[in-house]
């Protein structure tokens, strides 16, 4: 039986017993209304709060930088395209606001404490996440070196390279974690909750596929191979959520991927090129997919060794 507690006049409850992560925020007796409201809240967060904060942050950056008389209308797309360090920081912090959006929706709409957004245990399983992160560091660096370390790679020392790296190290993890909480955390629960007429298994895998599709589509203009690469990452991250009972493994892989993707980009023509990429060859997509698959299988194996919970307590 779910326990209840009052938190700032909001009734906070535990999820149903023995459900997987895709239903930690779902109340099976509440009908589709919370799912629909949650979906609206997510879309408003992504379409209104994030752009609004980005506009505000870049406005502050424009005022602070002076930009030699450059008008804000010209500065905005240049900074948002990661041509400036301030633009990278502003964009990452704006996306990080999705963490707050998810936690507010989970608390006030789904009546769940923040710890249930992390895992079914509940709470963040730090050791598990860090171990998967270490595996991701090794695997993704190997694939980066194999793909980019050949004779055609031209590494250059960018101006203020250390400031770029510092900004990436500090802000990129928040952006990656926010995306995992948004897509694999709350969105998968919303889709699962709206799939109440399906069996538990069908609802679970519907949430994986649909959230991965939305994740790939919301990355904007891209060719088929880049779309396939992102869609596959979404599928593997969603699968990890189910077989490990939380978002730690997917978040660790996402954080490491973004850190090194942007980090390498600093010395390979600039972060703006990585930000603006719209195409990928099938060879690069295959290497990326192979790396993500290796990390996912390692995360599943580590989770089994550590005996991480896959379902909520009985």
Steps between C-alpha positions, in 0.01 A plus 500: 500500500641841400612724781392862513661814634409867497757725329411871491128418490547251212420137566815309400455127444718203411448320169317171476700197616703285257472730198790586271644848454260596222215501753657660809308822430180331382186456708305225323174615661528862390422447132668683211463854640835517687680366193342758271569783744856375547555494124369857472728605785803340334428666167450838664827457686688417181325750272454795739723483809821385328483757214397772745794433729737473204383839374551651846843339554624606158367850564716520811796359305451757225500783754808368680703427186430833336548324163652814338163655423354178358121502514327237710321366193837407349658391828221258597534242217879521513510432875225236489704325233789462749722752326556658842576346838214696653263353245598145593457574871165673446361218286609228741356684800172563319470130418594414859176671608322186377623333820286744698206456260507121546532514879217756531270291280588181687431665836188706435333298225608141570548541877840332501809599696808592286682177593255297288610687187850353544419133545262238638724446804420799549779760478821546304725193497827690479743207488308335220485819295870576550604149393296526180649845446854358522411236241357774278822703529706207372260388226413844362864614497600186311230559240589869476867414439412232246263730312682833534857402578606410149709690253210729407462641852650845543528604862556868572537695823200728517512847653392487866481122469523452876201732559299299245591175674415641843160618376432159344606307813285715731182541294477205259416240770195702609376521141546125442335402831210737424442328165502156664254612769282655230499218242579181693366620831176691475406446134524120523273508805253725318485266200470195726217670690317581177536135395278367781287307253806300392661222696778596740763363262352673193475832686858468621651448155268753339646758738854401397436525126286815502732691737802403285318620188412835662858532631641459149242726331550784750867529400394685187632474143699181439566243233379141525820363658518771767132445578561123524797563731293713739198271480717200586651684796148575622399135465806377690460763774132404535588131517758577770236679706291184506775239558676707769199669659618859469651775284854488645659283229348692209580832664863394558539400134333823383719718722822331389397511133430874513812581701732333252304591186520871588847459652647353182314760294695779674812369323332387177367819351290638781201409714267680258568228241394228745193706594398552139558149367209386282649198323692184583639221283386142548853412617495760780146397593611137521794587726276713724234231519760236579636714781158568649408132477820402680428748780138384528601134529768591753245701701262203499781265610621736776143542620460122523827467692398772745147366531338838429123509540297475181159542661357702784500339847222254581 
